[in-house]
Amino acid sequence: MDPATPTAAGNKSVVVVLGTRPEIIKLGHIIRLLGSAASIVHTGQHFDTGLSQVFLEAFGLPAPDAVLGVGGARRGIQIGRIVEKLDSFLRTNSPDAIVVQGDTNSAVAGALAANACDIPLVHVESGLRSFDRRMPEEHNRVVADHLADLCCAPTEVNRSNLRDEGIPEDRIVVTGNTIVEAVESLLPGPDRRAALLVQHKVEQDRFVVSTFHRPENVDDPVTLRIIIDQLAHIPVPVVFPVHPRTAARIQDDVGLREAAEQLLMVEPLDYEAFLGLAAECAMLVTDSGGIQEEASILKRPVLVVRRSTERPEVLGTFATRVEPGPQITEITTNWLAALPDLHLRLATIPSPYGDGTASSRIVAAIPRLTKGA
C-alpha cells in the first residue's frame, strides 16, 4: 500500500492507531475483541520485522489496513507527518472512535488527528505520570489524556492523577492494564523456556536480563558507558537484547563496543522469547516502562535505571529505581545473595495492574462514545 494514499477500510467503525512494539503488545487483545469492527493503522514509527511484524504475528493480528510510513525523524517532524497522513485516512473512513495507547509520538499524533477530525478518542493506559517534564513521553501522555473522551486508567493511582488535573470523572474508567492478558497469553511453557536457557547458555535464576533504550541513558556516551560497565560487573551473565537505538550508539564508539562485548548481546527478542527468559532470570535491569509491569506479573525483581518512573505502583515491591552509577552492581549483587527468599516474597504479591480483563473492560466502554450511542 502506498503510505501517502489512504484507502477506505470498509465498514470498520474503530480505528486503532499504533506504531511501536509496546503499542502492539498492549492493544493486541483489544483489536482481537473488536474483531471486524477494528481498522489497524500503523504509523511506521517503528516498522521493522524485529519491532513490529513479529508482534503482529504473535497476537494473530491481520496486516494493518494502512501503514503511514513516517519513518524515523525528529519528534516534531514525526508527529506532524503522522497527524497529516492520519487526518487524510480518517476523513476518508469516518470511524466512530479512535483508540490510542500510551505515550508515544504515534499516540499523541493519533489524539491530535482525532481532535482535528472531531472523532471520539479512547486513550488506553491513561493517567500515568512521571512528573518529569524533561521526558518527551510525559508531554505526549498529558496531551493525549486531556484530548481523550474516554481515559482508560490502569490503576487508582492513575485515576487520581487525572482527577488532580481536572479531567471529569465521567471521562475516566479504571480498567487494569492490558499487559496482564498479553503476558498471560504469550508466556511460553516450561519446555520452551528450558530451550531458551540452553539457546542462550544460561541457567535458571543465574542470569540477568537487561534492556536500555531511553535517550537519557543511551544518547550520552559517558552515561551509557557507566551503565554497560556496571552490567559487566554483575557476577552472573547478563543477557542484553540490544535496541536499535542502543546498538547504533555502541557501534559508533570503539570503547563502548569493547565494554559491551562482556555482555551476552543479542538481537531484539520476539515477545514470547523475552517473556520466557524474563520468567527464568534472577532479575531484570532496565529503563523500560513496560518491563516494570511485566516484572510484577512474572514475579521478578527489576532495577529501574532512570531519573523518574511513571509506574510508582511497583516501587518498593517489585521495583527499585536508581540513576546510573555503582548502585547498579551493589543492588543486583545484594539481590543475588538473597535470591531464593526474594523470589518467594515477590510470588506472594499480586500485580497492581489487574486481573487480566482490561481489554474486555475497554472494549465494553467504547460504545458509549460511538455515534448514536
N, C-alpha and C positions, 0 to 999 in steps of 0.2 A: 504494500500500500504506500502511495506517495504521502509522506507525512504532512505535506503542505496542502493536501486536498482532502478535507474531511468528507466522509460519506455517511449517508443515513444508516442508522442501526436498527431499522425495522421499528417494531412497536415496543422496544425495551424502554422501561419507564424510569430506571435508576441508573445514573452514570456513576461509576466508581473510578475515581482518579487515583492513580498510583505511579510511582516512578523509581522506587528503591526496594532493595531486598526486605527491609523490615515492614514496609507497607504491604508487600505481597503476603508475607507471613501473617500479619495481623488482620488483613482483610480477606484472606483466602476463604475462611468459613462463612463470612458474610456473603461473599459472591456465590458460594455454593448454595446457601439457603435462599438467596434471591432467585436463583435459577435463571429462567428465560427472561426475567424482568431486568437482569443486570447487563449493562454495557460497560466493558472494561476499556478505559483509556490509559495507556501507558505514555507518560510524558517523554520518556527517553532520558530521564535524569541519570539513571544507571541502567542502560540497556546493553547488557552483555551476557554471555552464557553463564558466567560464574555468579553474577549478582542478580540476575533476573530470570532467565529462561528456566534454569533448573528448579527454581522455586515455584513458578507457574506449573511446571510438570509435577512437582511433589504434591501439590494440592489438587491435581487433576483438573486444572482450570483450562478453559479454552484460550486460544490465542486472543490477544487484545483486539477489540473492534477498531481501534485506532492507535497508532504509535506516532506521537507528535515529533519525535526525533530531534529534540532540542540540544542534546549533547552537552558536553562539559563547557562551562563558561563562568564568568564572574557571577556572583549571586544575583545582582540586579538585572543583568542581561538574561540570565537563565529564567528568572521569574517572569520577566517581561515577555520572553518568547513563548513560555507556556501559556500565559494569560491570552496572548494574541491568538495562538492556534486553538486553544481550548474554547475561546469565545466563538470562533467560527464553527467548531464542532457542535457546541451547544445550541447555537442559533439554527443549525441545520436539523438537529434532532429533537429539540424542545422536550427534554426529560421532565419528569415530575419532581425529581430530587437529585441532589449530588452528594456523594459520600467522599470525604477525605479523611486521612488518618495522620495523627502525629504532628511533627514539627518540621517537616522537610520543605524545601523550596517548592516541590510539587504540591504539597498540602496547602501552603499559603497561596500559591498561584491558583489552585482549584477553588479556594474560598473567594478570592478576588473575582475570578471569572463568574462564579455562581452569583455573586452580588451584582456584578455588572449586567448579568442577563436576567436578574430578578427570579432566580430559581432557588427554592428552599435548600439549605445546606445542613448536612449532618457532619459533625466533627467527632470522629472516633478517637478515643484517648484524649479527652478534653480535660483541662484544668491542671495539667502538670506544670509546675513552676520550679525553676532553679533559683529565681530571684537574682540572676547573674546577667546583667544587660550586656556583658561582653560576648555572650553566646548568641550567634545568629538564630539558633533554634528557639531561643526564648522569645524573640520578637515574632518569629513565624507562628508559634503556638498561641501567643496572645492575640495576634490579629485574627487567626482562624476562629478562636473562641468567641471573639466579640462580633464576628460576622455570622456565626452559626445560628441557625434557627433551632437546632437540637444539639446540645452539648452532651456527649456520652462520656461521663466521668467514670474512670475505673474504680475509684475509692471515695470514701467520705472526705478524706484529705483534699482530694481534687475538687469535690463539690464545694467545700469550704473556700478554696481559693477562688472559685468562680463567683460565689456569693460576695466575697470581700471586694471583688472588682465591679460589683453592681449588676451582674448578669441575673435576670429574673429567675426565680425558682421554676417557673413553668417552661423554661428553655433547658432545664437540666434534668438528666436522668442518670442515676448510678447503676452501672451495668456490670461491673467487673471488667477485667482486661481480656481481650480475645487471645492473648498469648497463652492462656491456660489451655484452651482447647487445641491450639496449634501444637503445643508441646505434647499434650496427652495423645494426640492422634498420630504424631510423626516420630515419637521416641522409639527407636528400634529395640527389638527384643534382645534377650541375653546372648544368643548365638551371634547376631550381627555385632553387638558391642564387643564380644570377645574377639571377633575377627578384626575389628578396628584397632584393638590393642595390639594384636600381632602385626597388623599392617604398619603401625606407627612405632613399633618396637618399644612399647612402654608397658608398665604393669599397673593393675588396678590400684588406685589410691596412692600411687608412687610417681605421679607426674602432675604438671600444671598445664592448664590451657590458658593462653594469653592472646588478647587481640587489642590493637591500638589503631585508631584512625582519626581521632579528633584533631583539628588544626592546632589547638593549644598544646598538644603533645608531639605531633609529628612534623609540623612545619618549621619548628626551631631545631636545628641540628644538635644544639647543646642539650636541650631537653630530651630529645629522642635518644641521644647517646646515654644520658643518665638512666633512662628507663631500660634500655637494652642491657647496659652494664649491670643494673640491678637484677634483671631477669636472669642474666647469665650466672649470677652468684647464688641463685636459689639452689639448694642442694639436691634437687631431683630434676629430671629432664623437663623442659618447657616446650610444649607443642605450640607453635606460633603461626597460625594461619595469617598470611600477610595480605592485608587490604591493599588494593591497587594504589591508593594514595600513599600508604606507608612504603610500599615496595619502590615507588618512584623516588622517595626521599632517600631510602637506603642505597638504591642504585647510583644516585648522584654523589655519594660521599664514600670514599675508599675506607675511611676509618669506621663508618657505620657498617659497611659491608663486612669488614673483618670481625667486628664485635658481634654482629647478628649471626655469623656462622657458628657461634657457640650454642645457638638455639636450634630446635628442630623446626626450621622454617618449612611451611607447606603452602600450596596454593589455597585460595579461599575454598572452604569446605561446603559441600551441599548441606542443607539444613539437617537432614537425618544423621549424617556423619558427625556434624558438630554436636548435636544433642547426645549422640551415643558416646562420644569422647567426654563431653561435659558431665554426663551421668556417672562416668567411671573415674574421673580425675580426683585428685586430692582437693583442689581449689581452682578458682579462676582469678586472673589478674587482668583488668581491662579498663577501658574508658567508655565502653558501650553502655547505653541506657537499657537496651533490651536484655542484655545478659544479666543485669541486676534482677530483672523479673524472672528470667529463666532459671537462675540460680535458686530462687525461692521455691520453684516448682520441683526442681531436681534435688533440692536439699543439699546444696553445696555452698561453702563459704566463698565470697567474692570480694576481692580487694579492688576498690574503685579508685583509679588514679586520675583525679580531676580536681579542678578548683571548686566545683559545686556539683550537686546532683538534684534532679527534679523528681527523684524517687525516694523520698525520706522514709517511706513505709518499711523499707528493708534495712535501714541503718540500725545498728545495734543488735540485729539478729543475724540475718544472712550476709549483710554487707558492712564493710568498714571503708571509709573514704580517707585517702591521703593525697598529698601532692607529690610530684616526682622527687625522689630522694632516697636516703638509706632506709627509711621506714618500710620500703617495699620488701627488701630482703629480711629485715628484722621481723616484720609481722608474719610473712609467709613461713619463715623458719620456726617461729613460735607455734603457728598453727600446725605445722607438720609434726612437731613434738607432741602435740595433744590431739592428734587427728581422730583416733577412734572415738574418744569422748565427744569431740566437736561434731562429728558426723551424727552420732547418736542424738545429741541435743537438738541439732537442726531438724532431724527427722520427725521430731515431735511438734514442730512449729508450723502451723498452717500458713500457706502463702496468703498474703494480703490482697491478692488480685482476683479472688473469687472462686467459683465452683465449676467453671467450665461452661457456663451458659451465657456468656457475654454476647456472643454473636446472635443467639436467638433473641435476647432481650433487645438488641439494637434493631434487628430486622422487624421485630414486633412493634417497635416505636415509630418506624418510618412512616407508616400510613397516616399518622396524624398530620403530616406535612404535605402529603400529595394533593393534587388538585381534586377538589370535590369531596375531600375527606371531612 
